[in-house]
């Protein structure tokens, strides 16, 4: 057998080990002692959380740590020494992470061999430290517990952040649809309503009574469709994540609502009284719509008497409890659970007006502000709408 015919066994192909570093929890050790890095890696070498191992990143000074963390924004935990190139180098690095980088997700665990150099209460509060441990107390079991707790917190915060981003994306899409509805549906419908109203006026003299009734019916239907489209657009606009919060003087806001409802107030001879309202933190646009909807309902769903409406506010712990009482026909007990539902229109005659979306918007606005809303009997004989809003910090 010649050399060319020699049987040669091929080497076994090397199995490429998949790099799963991106599926590991990154732990950043910041300490000026080599031994601390080695012991930490050894103690946590077999650690697993949620099926994922740890990946260690090291820095031996606060200055080096600043450069490293810029390269690893997905670090989950920082095991941080206090005294390195200076007595407060670790604390300055923690401040850099929280304030300069704006990273509120990474869990910072302070490990110090000199607890007196950084008093625990002061450090936890001022530097937004998540845990504080003396190096001498961190046995392997204790370190396991600390890391597991920190990773659970980091995972949950990251999940909440992802959910919030998804919600913001959904809200942005709703805002786009709202804009489309406003520009391409609401305005054309408004033009149709205006045209039909003009036809009713111009052709009234030449049409037969039957034709006039038909045209009036068309006018009523087009107006109703326009109002429903307008309500749907307002529904998508209410409770927006993007609405800025500010301090809102509700007395001033109520004055603006009175101006907006002037024609309704004058035509019904409604009387709106207020005991004096507080200043709250919220969206002025949304709170305006809330009061406007509720007061308009109180005026519209009246009995035979002129509407009497009273607004009051009472502080109960961390919340303001608001009441809007009226002397109208009220809301039947059996309908109070569903009156805030979307497109819910009561079978009770005085309540069977409108698109059934106004109170749903009110509930959405109140919940966006962190409160609740409900219906009760009013001492004035009609309905009482109560809702809560958190007390402002000021």
VENUR-V769291 format. One record per run of one state. SS is the DSSP state (H for helix, E for strand, - for the rest). FROM is the first residue (numbers start at 1). TO is the last residue. If there is no record, write none. Layout:
SS/FROM/TO, SS/FROM/TO
This chain:
-/1/2, H/3/5, -/6/20, H/21/23, -/24/24, E/25/30, -/31/33, H/34/43, -/44/48, E/49/49, -/50/51, E/52/52, -/53/53, E/54/59, -/60/61, H/62/71, -/72/74, E/75/80, -/81/88, H/89/100, -/101/106, E/107/112, -/113/114, H/115/117, -/118/119, H/120/126, -/127/130, E/131/134, H/135/137, -/138/139, H/140/203, -/204/208, H/209/237, -/238/245, E/246/249, H/250/260, -/261/261, H/262/268, -/269/270, E/271/274, -/275/278, E/279/282, -/283/283, H/284/300, -/301/307, E/308/316, -/317/318, E/319/326, -/327/332, H/333/335, -/336/348, H/349/351, -/352/357, H/358/368, -/369/372, E/373/377, -/378/382, E/383/390, -/391/394
